[in-house]
């Protein structure tokens, strides 16, 4: 009887051990499949999502490049405007009035209604108001200053332009007065000569 119980327990333990072994053996492939599935999903997701470097490059190509393309002409225009305006001021100091006027025209054309169009118009006024300019024209000078004030009322140069208009208009009035005085003087000289000639005629 004791031997049968012992063999029964041995059989029972053997069954338990077999079940444990089989359960562990069955779990291994499942875990392996699970691992393989996870790895496969990871690889596929990596294929679908571009690398960070590629994403950065693509973003830079999509976002930065068009902005650079848009800004390039603007930056180039600003550079030309700045250079032309500086050169116009230098030419005016060197008394190259025609050259200075051409450069200010270029600045005005590129600026449109934006700054520094006011600076260009202001210097056009100065060019034709300059005493050393053989082509000086106070009327044209005043016209440029007035245009600047009208198109750029908020300009920091507007007040100076108004002063120049006042000075040039006063100067024009003085010139007119001088011309009138010269005419009076010439007329007076002519009258004096006629009187002198009459006196001489009577004396004979």
Backbone as ProteinMPNN parsed JSONL, in Angstrom:
{"seq_chain_A": "XXXXXXXXXXXXXXXXXXXXXXXXXXXXXXXXXXXXXXXXXXXXXXXXXXXXXXXXXXXXXXXXXXXXXXXXXXXXXXXXXXXXXXXXXXXXXXXXXXXXXXXXXXXXXXXXXXXXXXXXXXXXXXXXXXXXXXXXXXXXXXXXXXXXXXXXXXXXXXXXXXXXXXXXXXXXXXXXXXXXXXXXXXXXXXXXXXXXXXXXXXXX", "coords_chain_A": {"N_chain_A": [[0.834, -1.205, 0.0], [1.893, 1.22, 0.789], [3.875, 1.48, -1.109], [2.331, 1.841, -3.422], [1.126, 4.335, -2.909], [3.427, 5.9, -2.845], [4.337, 5.652, -5.486], [2.194, 6.734, -6.752], [2.3, 9.382, -5.87], [4.713, 10.052, -7.034], [4.047, 9.878, -9.7], [2.176, 11.867, -9.793], [3.752, 14.161, -9.214], [5.391, 14.029, -11.417], [3.609, 14.537, -13.455], [2.856, 17.135, -12.77], [5.347, 18.427, -13.064], [5.718, 17.983, -15.77], [3.61, 19.455, -16.829], [4.333, 22.017, -16.011], [6.74, 22.291, -17.406], [5.828, 22.084, -20.06], [4.156, 24.289, -20.16], [5.977, 26.359, -19.801], [7.567, 25.951, -22.052], [5.73, 26.451, -24.051], [5.297, 29.145, -23.654], [7.62, 30.362, -24.426], [7.907, 30.473, -27.355], [5.72, 32.164, -27.789], [6.494, 34.521, -26.513], [8.72, 35.064, -28.049], [7.484, 35.475, -30.532], [5.996, 37.701, -29.884], [8.044, 39.526, -29.34], [9.309, 39.623, -31.855], [7.209, 40.682, -33.364], [6.904, 43.213, -32.167], [9.434, 44.298, -32.757], [9.257, 44.341, -35.552], [7.167, 46.154, -35.961], [8.376, 48.433, -34.928], [10.494, 48.818, -36.746], [9.025, 49.258, -39.099], [7.679, 51.617, -38.406], [9.84, 53.289, -38.184], [10.654, 53.361, -40.805], [8.497, 54.652, -41.968], [8.481, 57.127, -40.632], [10.594, 59.774, -41.298], [14.13, 60.161, -40.66], [15.385, 62.244, -37.986], [17.289, 64.117, -38.838], [16.788, 64.184, -41.588], [14.186, 65.125, -41.512], [14.609, 67.659, -40.434], [16.134, 68.765, -42.485], [14.286, 68.651, -44.599], [12.288, 70.294, -43.602], [13.707, 72.662, -43.423], [14.182, 73.031, -46.107], [11.589, 73.365, -47.041], [10.579, 75.456, -45.507], [12.582, 77.484, -44.935], [13.964, 78.008, -47.343], [12.015, 79.096, -49.276], [11.416, 81.514, -47.929], [13.878, 82.737, -47.911], [14.14, 83.043, -50.652], [12.12, 84.893, -51.096], [12.99, 87.029, -49.588], [15.425, 87.731, -50.67], [15.34, 89.441, -53.11], [14.287, 91.75, -51.898], [16.181, 92.377, -49.915], [18.317, 92.837, -51.615], [17.422, 95.087, -53.02], [17.282, 96.942, -50.917], [19.968, 97.134, -50.313], [21.0, 98.254, -52.697], [19.588, 100.687, -52.676], [20.576, 101.89, -50.327], [23.317, 102.125, -50.953], [23.191, 103.778, -53.268], [22.018, 106.105, -52.238], [23.932, 106.936, -50.372], [26.051, 107.369, -52.123], [24.988, 109.41, -53.691], [24.947, 111.549, -51.888], [27.678, 111.886, -51.477], [28.5, 112.613, -54.069], [27.121, 115.012, -54.323], [28.476, 116.581, -52.443], [30.89, 116.65, -53.756], [30.239, 118.266, -55.777], [29.181, 117.211, -58.09], [26.587, 117.509, -59.632], [24.774, 116.506, -61.556], [25.347, 113.756, -61.51], [24.692, 113.2, -58.827], [21.966, 113.736, -58.888], [21.006, 111.725, -60.606], [21.528, 109.433, -59.065], [19.815, 109.876, -56.883], [17.386, 109.744, -58.179], [17.347, 107.048, -58.828], [17.172, 105.92, -56.278], [14.65, 106.877, -55.506], [12.984, 105.617, -57.375], [13.275, 102.9, -56.678], [12.405, 102.94, -54.069], [9.733, 103.696, -54.103], [6.779, 104.542, -52.548], [7.814, 104.352, -50.097], [10.143, 104.706, -47.299], [13.641, 105.104, -48.032], [12.464, 107.233, -49.63], [11.732, 109.822, -49.037], [14.142, 110.979, -48.279], [15.49, 110.925, -50.702], [13.943, 112.716, -52.3], [14.294, 115.023, -50.785], [17.038, 115.501, -51.106], [17.084, 115.939, -53.833], [15.838, 118.383, -53.898], [17.804, 119.886, -52.576], [19.899, 119.72, -54.418], [19.048, 121.302, -56.609], [18.862, 123.681, -55.315], [21.365, 124.362, -54.651], [23.998, 126.655, -54.51], [26.28, 126.443, -56.047], [25.548, 124.987, -58.247], [25.355, 125.034, -61.669], [23.004, 124.642, -62.988], [21.073, 125.443, -61.268], [17.855, 125.793, -59.865], [15.477, 127.376, -58.344], [12.738, 127.177, -58.33], [12.186, 124.508, -59.132], [13.473, 123.261, -57.055], [11.916, 124.005, -54.805], [9.585, 122.718, -55.591], [10.299, 120.001, -55.366], [10.773, 119.851, -52.596], [8.21, 120.426, -51.61], [6.78, 118.273, -52.65], [7.952, 116.214, -51.219], [7.091, 116.789, -48.612], [4.347, 116.454, -48.942], [4.064, 113.728, -49.743], [5.43, 112.397, -47.76], [4.531, 113.126, -44.997], [5.103, 112.531, -42.318], [7.799, 112.415, -42.163], [11.114, 112.831, -40.845], [12.521, 114.747, -42.077], [10.747, 116.588, -42.981], [10.242, 119.031, -41.644], [12.64, 120.415, -42.032], [12.526, 120.646, -44.793], [10.358, 122.389, -45.048], [11.503, 124.684, -43.957], [13.503, 125.179, -45.85], [11.871, 125.71, -48.075], [10.672, 128.12, -47.234], [12.985, 129.767, -47.011], [13.966, 129.722, -49.669], [11.806, 130.828, -51.035], [11.771, 133.395, -49.909], [14.245, 134.18, -50.767], [13.789, 134.198, -53.481], [11.978, 136.278, -53.651], [13.637, 138.39, -52.828], [15.494, 138.347, -54.91], [13.825, 139.068, -56.994], [13.181, 141.66, -56.17], [15.712, 142.817, -56.305], [16.193, 142.621, -59.042], [14.187, 144.334, -59.932], [15.073, 146.716, -58.784], [17.477, 147.002, -60.153], [16.487, 147.45, -62.687], [15.234, 149.891, -62.243], [17.474, 151.436, -61.603], [18.899, 151.296, -64.012], [17.087, 152.572, -65.658], [17.084, 155.067, -64.456], [19.722, 155.854, -64.959], [19.609, 156.045, -67.718], [17.839, 158.155, -68.01], [19.314, 160.201, -66.791], [21.429, 160.41, -68.574], [20.101, 161.32, -70.853], [19.204, 163.801, -69.923], [21.646, 165.087, -69.507], [22.613, 165.151, -72.082], [20.778, 166.899, -73.247], [21.341, 169.256, -71.845], [23.893, 169.752, -72.779], [23.265, 170.241, -75.422], [21.83, 172.661, -75.322], [23.776, 174.315, -74.371], [25.397, 174.682, -76.559]], "CA_chain_A": [[0.0, 0.0, 0.0], [2.806, 2.377, 0.856], [4.575, 1.634, -2.397], [1.386, 2.402, -4.404], [1.007, 5.777, -2.626], [4.674, 6.576, -3.262], [4.389, 5.714, -6.953], [1.137, 7.682, -7.157], [2.846, 10.745, -5.679], [5.752, 10.284, -8.05], [3.341, 10.126, -10.958], [1.562, 13.193, -9.668], [4.824, 15.16, -9.357], [5.848, 13.961, -12.796], [2.596, 15.262, -14.258], [2.997, 18.574, -12.463], [6.594, 18.874, -13.684], [5.498, 17.998, -17.232], [2.752, 20.61, -17.135], [5.154, 23.245, -15.865], [7.691, 22.301, -18.52], [5.095, 22.383, -21.29], [3.677, 25.685, -20.117], [7.144, 27.224, -20.055], [7.977, 25.76, -23.459], [4.733, 27.14, -24.883], [5.44, 30.6, -23.467], [8.833, 30.876, -25.101], [7.596, 30.923, -28.717], [4.811, 33.301, -27.736], [7.295, 35.711, -26.214], [9.557, 35.346, -29.214], [6.624, 36.083, -31.538], [5.672, 39.047, -29.432], [9.245, 40.351, -29.53], [9.479, 39.84, -33.3], [6.152, 41.585, -33.813], [7.257, 44.544, -31.683], [10.58, 44.777, -33.543], [8.787, 44.61, -36.903], [6.421, 47.402, -35.901], [9.348, 49.506, -34.713], [11.201, 49.01, -38.019], [8.081, 49.865, -40.041], [7.439, 52.999, -38.002], [11.055, 54.045, -38.519], [10.641, 53.566, -42.256], [7.474, 55.644, -42.273], [8.925, 58.42, -40.115], [11.958, 60.074, -41.73], [15.054, 60.491, -39.571], [15.328, 63.628, -37.509], [18.128, 64.96, -39.687], [16.076, 64.372, -42.85], [13.051, 65.997, -41.225], [15.139, 69.015, -40.284], [16.521, 69.243, -43.806], [13.086, 68.876, -45.399], [11.641, 71.488, -43.063], [14.504, 73.826, -43.821], [13.98, 73.242, -47.536], [10.237, 73.836, -47.285], [10.275, 76.683, -44.794], [13.618, 78.502, -44.996], [14.329, 78.358, -48.718], [11.102, 80.067, -49.879], [11.558, 82.804, -47.265], [15.112, 83.329, -48.426], [13.876, 83.473, -52.022], [11.308, 86.095, -51.037], [13.739, 88.13, -48.983], [16.614, 88.08, -51.45], [15.173, 90.664, -53.904], [14.073, 92.878, -50.995], [17.485, 92.7, -49.34], [19.14, 93.374, -52.703], [16.931, 96.443, -53.256], [17.711, 97.779, -49.793], [21.406, 97.343, -50.464], [21.181, 99.211, -53.8], [19.071, 101.98, -52.214], [21.525, 102.44, -49.36], [24.539, 102.508, -51.675], [22.894, 104.901, -54.164], [21.784, 107.3, -51.427], [25.242, 107.359, -49.847], [26.837, 107.866, -53.252], [24.385, 110.692, -54.089], [25.417, 112.567, -50.934], [29.107, 112.118, -51.764], [28.574, 113.341, -55.341], [26.669, 116.386, -54.065], [29.607, 117.252, -51.786], [31.924, 116.846, -54.789], [29.629, 119.182, -56.75], [28.756, 116.5, -59.295], [25.143, 117.647, -59.442], [24.067, 115.593, -62.455], [25.539, 112.407, -60.971], [23.92, 113.105, -57.589], [20.542, 113.696, -59.238], [20.731, 110.386, -61.163], [21.508, 108.462, -57.959], [18.6, 110.093, -56.09], [16.288, 109.226, -59.002], [17.385, 105.589, -58.668], [16.66, 105.638, -54.934], [13.216, 107.161, -55.51], [12.33, 104.584, -58.179], [13.293, 101.648, -55.93], [11.692, 103.12, -52.792], [8.297, 103.879, -54.291], [6.226, 105.463, -51.545], [8.407, 103.982, -48.809], [11.432, 105.305, -46.949], [14.0, 106.516, -47.866], [12.037, 108.099, -50.727], [11.749, 111.2, -48.529], [15.539, 111.421, -48.321], [15.82, 111.155, -52.118], [13.29, 113.965, -52.713], [14.943, 116.12, -50.048], [18.33, 115.792, -51.741], [16.793, 116.538, -55.136], [15.615, 119.801, -53.601], [19.105, 120.5, -52.262], [20.705, 119.789, -55.649], [18.631, 122.459, -57.416], [18.998, 124.895, -54.509], [22.79, 124.57, -54.385], [24.518, 127.866, -55.168], [27.327, 126.088, -57.011], [24.987, 124.251, -59.373], [25.076, 125.917, -62.813], [21.614, 124.409, -63.404], [20.209, 125.652, -60.102], [16.497, 126.228, -60.193], [14.781, 127.446, -57.06], [11.364, 126.711, -58.536], [12.219, 123.04, -59.098], [13.872, 122.883, -55.7], [10.726, 124.148, -53.959], [8.644, 121.675, -56.008], [10.734, 118.736, -54.76], [10.546, 119.916, -51.15], [6.764, 120.329, -51.383], [6.385, 116.892, -52.933], [8.405, 115.396, -50.094], [6.196, 117.048, -47.471], [3.04, 115.896, -49.265], [4.111, 112.265, -49.807], [5.998, 111.865, -46.515], [4.271, 114.141, -43.97], [5.675, 112.136, -41.024], [9.258, 112.316, -42.296], [11.922, 113.685, -39.967], [13.067, 115.813, -42.924], [9.651, 117.468, -43.409], [10.424, 120.366, -41.052], [13.764, 121.053, -42.743], [12.038, 120.976, -46.13], [9.546, 123.608, -44.896], [12.445, 125.8, -43.762], [14.109, 125.436, -47.155], [10.855, 126.364, -48.916], [10.587, 129.507, -46.77], [14.225, 130.466, -47.375], [14.023, 129.864, -51.128], [10.775, 131.791, -51.445], [12.271, 134.721, -49.525], [15.362, 134.473, -51.663], [13.189, 134.512, -54.774], [11.438, 137.633, -53.517], [14.773, 139.315, -52.817], [16.026, 138.382, -56.283], [12.883, 139.855, -57.783], [13.368, 143.05, -55.752], [17.01, 143.257, -56.857], [15.99, 142.807, -60.483], [13.396, 145.565, -60.099], [15.969, 147.842, -58.462], [18.417, 147.138, -61.272], [15.745, 148.088, -63.774], [15.062, 151.305, -61.85], [18.8, 152.07, -61.721], [19.186, 151.416, -65.441], [16.191, 153.614, -66.175], [17.586, 156.334, -63.918], [20.945, 156.181, -65.707], [19.217, 156.461, -69.059], [17.248, 159.497, -67.879], [20.427, 161.12, -66.505], [22.182, 160.595, -69.822], [19.275, 162.168, -71.72], [19.252, 165.177, -69.353], [23.008, 165.595, -69.736], [22.716, 165.459, -73.507], [19.972, 168.099, -73.484], [22.113, 170.388, -71.315], [24.992, 170.016, -73.719], [22.69, 170.828, -76.631], [21.474, 174.023, -75.027], [25.011, 175.067, -74.193], [25.946, 175.007, -77.879]], "C_chain_A": [[0.861, 1.243, 0.0], [3.507, 2.613, -0.446], [3.672, 2.27, -3.451], [1.219, 3.908, -4.193], [2.233, 6.515, -3.086], [4.722, 6.715, -4.763], [3.328, 6.673, -7.473], [1.614, 9.121, -7.016], [3.915, 11.06, -6.723], [5.119, 10.612, -9.4], [2.701, 11.513, -10.965], [2.588, 14.305, -9.88], [5.332, 15.216, -10.784], [4.89, 14.713, -13.711], [2.695, 16.767, -14.055], [4.221, 19.145, -13.156], [6.434, 18.975, -15.194], [4.651, 19.194, -17.641], [3.528, 21.928, -17.06], [6.105, 23.385, -17.034], [7.004, 22.698, -19.826], [4.602, 23.828, -21.329], [4.818, 26.66, -20.386], [7.582, 27.132, -21.509], [7.01, 26.47, -24.41], [4.86, 28.641, -24.791], [6.602, 31.167, -24.25], [8.53, 31.318, -26.518], [6.685, 32.125, -28.735], [5.556, 34.603, -27.479], [8.169, 36.115, -27.387], [8.737, 36.013, -30.307], [6.28, 37.517, -31.182], [6.833, 40.008, -29.652], [9.449, 40.671, -30.999], [8.447, 40.822, -33.835], [6.453, 43.029, -33.418], [8.398, 45.156, -32.494], [10.167, 45.158, -34.957], [8.041, 45.944, -36.946], [7.346, 48.603, -35.75], [10.067, 49.848, -36.003], [10.3, 49.709, -39.027], [7.815, 51.327, -39.709], [8.64, 53.884, -38.307], [11.137, 54.34, -40.003], [9.655, 54.665, -42.63], [7.879, 57.037, -41.82], [10.352, 58.676, -40.564], [12.843, 60.394, -40.541], [14.988, 61.962, -39.219], [16.122, 64.573, -38.388], [17.428, 65.269, -40.993], [14.886, 65.292, -42.661], [13.495, 67.44, -41.11], [15.489, 69.607, -41.629], [15.302, 69.555, -44.656], [12.342, 70.111, -44.93], [12.372, 72.746, -43.492], [14.322, 74.126, -45.291], [12.608, 73.842, -47.805], [9.998, 75.201, -46.684], [11.304, 77.785, -45.028], [13.871, 78.974, -46.416], [13.357, 79.336, -49.365], [11.214, 81.448, -49.259], [12.8, 83.514, -47.766], [14.909, 83.841, -49.843], [13.069, 84.765, -52.052], [12.117, 87.28, -50.536], [14.907, 88.591, -49.831], [16.428, 89.329, -52.297], [15.006, 91.894, -53.037], [15.395, 93.336, -50.407], [18.393, 93.338, -50.384], [18.735, 94.816, -53.0], [17.391, 97.398, -52.163], [19.193, 98.105, -49.877], [21.686, 98.386, -51.544], [20.741, 100.608, -53.378], [20.066, 102.665, -51.288], [22.798, 102.942, -50.041], [24.314, 103.738, -52.543], [22.701, 106.196, -53.388], [23.091, 107.841, -50.854], [26.091, 107.983, -50.949], [26.308, 109.221, -53.717], [24.871, 111.827, -53.18], [26.886, 112.914, -51.172], [29.267, 112.949, -53.031], [28.124, 114.787, -55.18], [27.775, 117.193, -53.392], [30.724, 117.545, -52.778], [31.45, 117.762, -55.912], [29.392, 118.532, -58.114], [27.229, 116.419, -59.223], [24.342, 116.694, -60.324], [24.146, 114.148, -61.936], [24.715, 112.189, -59.714], [22.429, 112.984, -57.883], [20.152, 112.317, -59.787], [20.633, 109.339, -60.058], [20.244, 108.616, -57.108], [17.362, 109.617, -56.857], [16.182, 107.698, -58.859], [16.796, 105.181, -57.316], [15.141, 105.804, -54.89], [12.442, 106.082, -56.259], [12.234, 103.266, -57.412], [12.486, 101.739, -54.632], [10.186, 103.159, -52.973], [7.786, 104.925, -53.324], [6.792, 105.183, -50.151], [9.685, 104.768, -48.559], [12.535, 104.48, -47.598], [13.664, 107.383, -49.081], [12.031, 109.56, -50.313], [13.151, 111.796, -48.606], [15.946, 111.762, -49.757], [15.229, 112.483, -52.597], [13.927, 115.182, -52.036], [16.266, 116.506, -50.717], [18.166, 116.318, -53.164], [16.562, 118.04, -54.975], [16.919, 120.531, -53.326], [19.952, 120.698, -53.521], [20.353, 121.034, -56.452], [18.656, 123.77, -56.637], [20.459, 125.275, -54.298], [23.323, 125.744, -55.207], [25.545, 127.541, -56.233], [26.813, 125.362, -58.241], [24.682, 125.206, -60.529], [23.642, 125.767, -63.325], [20.641, 124.649, -62.251], [18.883, 126.272, -60.54], [15.684, 126.192, -58.908], [13.332, 126.964, -57.17], [11.27, 125.191, -58.463], [12.565, 122.55, -57.694], [12.675, 122.922, -54.755], [9.712, 123.053, -54.284], [9.006, 120.324, -55.402], [10.502, 118.725, -53.252], [9.053, 119.778, -50.817], [6.254, 118.909, -51.621], [6.771, 115.971, -51.776], [7.478, 115.543, -48.895], [4.826, 116.402, -47.69], [3.031, 114.368, -49.181], [4.628, 111.629, -48.52], [5.792, 112.879, -45.387], [4.889, 113.824, -42.606], [7.195, 112.054, -41.049], [9.961, 113.277, -41.34], [12.526, 114.851, -40.743], [12.008, 116.835, -43.342], [9.836, 118.895, -42.894], [11.556, 121.12, -41.748], [13.349, 121.483, -44.145], [11.193, 122.255, -46.092], [10.431, 124.84, -44.731], [13.083, 126.185, -45.083], [13.12, 126.139, -48.089], [10.734, 127.839, -48.543], [11.796, 130.324, -47.198], [14.281, 130.735, -48.878], [12.979, 130.855, -51.638], [11.182, 133.215, -51.098], [13.402, 135.152, -50.452], [14.851, 134.877, -53.051], [12.608, 135.929, -54.765], [12.55, 138.678, -53.545], [15.383, 139.456, -54.213], [15.14, 139.23, -57.189], [13.028, 141.34, -57.466], [14.652, 143.619, -56.329], [16.883, 143.51, -58.355], [15.218, 144.106, -60.765], [14.248, 146.807, -59.824], [16.969, 148.087, -59.581], [17.75, 147.818, -62.469], [15.559, 149.587, -63.508], [16.371, 152.069, -62.027], [19.155, 152.301, -63.189], [18.34, 152.527, -66.067], [16.663, 155.0, -65.724], [18.841, 156.79, -64.651], [20.609, 156.701, -67.103], [18.652, 157.889, -69.054], [18.346, 160.533, -67.643], [21.214, 161.423, -67.773], [21.407, 161.521, -70.766], [19.303, 163.617, -71.25], [20.593, 165.827, -69.647], [23.174, 165.99, -71.199], [21.939, 166.727, -73.856], [20.706, 169.351, -73.012], [23.238, 170.768, -72.261], [24.471, 170.7, -74.993], [22.326, 172.279, -76.45], [22.724, 174.906, -74.921], [25.644, 175.464, -75.517], [25.153, 176.176, -78.472]], "O_chain_A": [[0.58, 2.206, -0.714], [3.723, 3.751, -0.864], [4.107, 3.095, -4.254], [1.173, 4.673, -5.157], [2.139, 7.609, -3.644], [5.1, 7.767, -5.277], [3.519, 7.34, -8.49], [1.385, 9.964, -7.883], [4.007, 12.18, -7.226], [5.579, 11.486, -10.133], [2.685, 12.219, -11.973], [2.344, 15.261, -10.615], [5.662, 16.282, -11.304], [5.308, 15.43, -14.621], [2.629, 17.556, -14.998], [4.156, 20.214, -13.763], [6.932, 19.906, -15.825], [4.918, 19.857, -18.644], [3.399, 22.809, -17.91], [6.26, 24.471, -17.592], [7.508, 23.52, -20.591], [4.625, 24.491, -22.366], [4.655, 27.65, -21.099], [7.929, 28.143, -22.12], [7.417, 27.017, -25.435], [4.56, 29.345, -25.756], [6.57, 32.318, -24.684], [8.862, 32.448, -26.874], [6.833, 33.011, -29.577], [5.305, 35.629, -28.111], [8.346, 37.295, -27.691], [9.183, 36.972, -30.937], [6.27, 38.413, -32.026], [6.646, 41.144, -30.088], [9.723, 41.813, -31.366], [8.762, 41.685, -34.655], [6.284, 43.95, -34.216], [8.365, 46.327, -32.869], [10.643, 46.151, -35.508], [8.253, 46.758, -37.845], [7.133, 49.65, -36.361], [10.237, 51.023, -36.329], [10.729, 50.628, -39.725], [7.735, 52.172, -40.6], [8.496, 55.061, -38.64], [11.611, 55.396, -40.422], [9.933, 55.5, -43.492], [7.653, 58.017, -42.53], [11.244, 57.887, -40.251], [12.348, 60.856, -39.512], [14.596, 62.805, -40.026], [15.69, 65.694, -38.657], [17.439, 66.403, -41.474], [14.593, 66.13, -43.513], [12.837, 68.343, -41.627], [15.202, 70.771, -41.908], [15.26, 70.572, -45.348], [11.828, 70.884, -45.738], [11.766, 73.749, -43.869], [14.303, 75.286, -45.705], [12.454, 74.706, -48.668], [9.296, 76.025, -47.272], [10.921, 78.924, -45.296], [13.98, 80.172, -46.675], [13.799, 80.322, -49.955], [11.121, 82.452, -49.964], [12.791, 84.719, -48.015], [15.41, 84.902, -50.215], [13.287, 85.627, -52.904], [11.945, 88.404, -51.009], [15.336, 89.74, -49.716], [17.273, 90.222, -52.23], [15.512, 92.965, -53.373], [15.701, 94.528, -50.398], [19.146, 94.263, -50.081], [19.594, 95.672, -53.208], [17.832, 98.514, -52.44], [19.617, 99.214, -49.552], [22.499, 99.288, -51.348], [21.415, 101.595, -53.672], [20.363, 103.851, -51.434], [23.29, 104.032, -49.748], [25.147, 104.644, -52.56], [23.158, 107.256, -53.814], [23.326, 109.049, -50.849], [26.761, 108.993, -50.737], [27.092, 110.09, -54.098], [25.167, 112.925, -53.65], [27.287, 114.074, -51.083], [30.072, 113.88, -53.07], [28.672, 115.687, -55.816], [27.988, 118.357, -53.729], [31.42, 118.554, -52.663], [32.174, 118.001, -56.879], [29.4, 119.2, -59.148], [26.661, 115.407, -58.813], [23.338, 116.135, -59.881], [23.152, 113.42, -61.925], [24.108, 111.133, -59.54], [21.715, 112.232, -57.221], [19.082, 111.803, -59.463], [19.768, 108.464, -60.1], [19.666, 107.624, -56.663], [16.402, 109.141, -56.252], [15.089, 107.138, -58.78], [16.025, 104.225, -57.222], [14.433, 104.978, -54.313], [11.364, 105.676, -55.826], [11.213, 102.583, -57.49], [11.951, 100.738, -54.155], [9.441, 102.711, -52.102], [8.286, 106.049, -53.28], [6.304, 105.715, -49.154], [10.236, 105.403, -49.457], [12.391, 103.263, -47.711], [14.493, 108.183, -49.515], [12.292, 110.441, -51.132], [13.324, 112.965, -48.952], [16.645, 112.745, -50.003], [15.923, 113.283, -53.224], [14.077, 116.238, -52.651], [16.572, 117.688, -50.872], [19.017, 117.063, -53.65], [17.013, 118.851, -55.783], [17.12, 121.655, -53.785], [20.634, 121.712, -53.67], [21.241, 121.743, -56.925], [18.493, 124.843, -57.217], [20.76, 126.371, -53.825], [23.13, 125.817, -56.42], [25.676, 128.271, -57.216], [27.57, 125.143, -59.186], [23.841, 126.094, -60.387], [23.125, 126.65, -64.01], [19.525, 124.127, -62.251], [18.808, 127.123, -61.426], [15.262, 125.133, -58.445], [12.776, 126.414, -56.22], [10.378, 124.651, -57.808], [12.02, 121.556, -57.213], [12.448, 121.981, -53.995], [9.056, 122.52, -53.389], [8.125, 119.581, -54.97], [10.084, 117.711, -52.692], [8.684, 119.096, -49.861], [5.403, 118.411, -50.884], [6.019, 115.07, -51.403], [7.122, 114.561, -48.244], [4.22, 115.874, -46.758], [2.107, 113.78, -48.62], [4.315, 110.478, -48.216], [6.763, 113.433, -44.873], [5.169, 114.733, -41.824], [7.811, 111.664, -40.057], [9.48, 114.375, -41.065], [12.988, 115.826, -40.15], [12.33, 117.835, -43.983], [9.609, 119.856, -43.629], [11.443, 122.316, -42.019], [13.758, 122.538, -44.631], [11.293, 123.099, -46.983], [10.149, 125.901, -45.289], [13.194, 127.367, -45.407], [13.497, 127.062, -48.811], [10.699, 128.706, -49.416], [11.652, 131.443, -47.689], [14.604, 131.844, -49.306], [13.242, 131.625, -52.562], [10.97, 134.137, -51.886], [13.502, 136.309, -50.859], [15.399, 135.767, -53.701], [12.73, 136.674, -55.737], [12.428, 139.715, -54.197], [15.741, 140.555, -54.636], [15.619, 139.995, -58.025], [13.003, 142.179, -58.366], [14.684, 144.761, -56.788], [17.405, 144.498, -58.871], [15.537, 144.859, -61.685], [14.157, 147.81, -60.532], [17.273, 149.232, -59.918], [18.353, 148.638, -63.162], [15.702, 150.423, -64.4], [16.387, 153.193, -62.529], [19.648, 153.366, -63.559], [18.817, 153.309, -66.889], [16.646, 155.964, -66.489], [19.003, 157.978, -64.931], [21.219, 157.645, -67.604], [18.932, 158.701, -69.935], [18.315, 161.616, -68.227], [21.615, 162.563, -68.009], [21.992, 162.4, -71.4], [19.41, 164.542, -72.055], [20.649, 167.005, -70.0], [23.782, 167.01, -71.522], [22.393, 167.534, -74.667], [20.697, 170.379, -73.689], [23.498, 171.945, -72.509], [25.11, 171.586, -75.559], [22.509, 173.067, -77.379], [22.725, 176.07, -75.322], [26.35, 176.47, -75.592], [25.444, 176.618, -79.584]]}, "name": "protein", "num_of_chains": 1, "seq": "XXXXXXXXXXXXXXXXXXXXXXXXXXXXXXXXXXXXXXXXXXXXXXXXXXXXXXXXXXXXXXXXXXXXXXXXXXXXXXXXXXXXXXXXXXXXXXXXXXXXXXXXXXXXXXXXXXXXXXXXXXXXXXXXXXXXXXXXXXXXXXXXXXXXXXXXXXXXXXXXXXXXXXXXXXXXXXXXXXXXXXXXXXXXXXXXXXXXXXXXXXXX"}
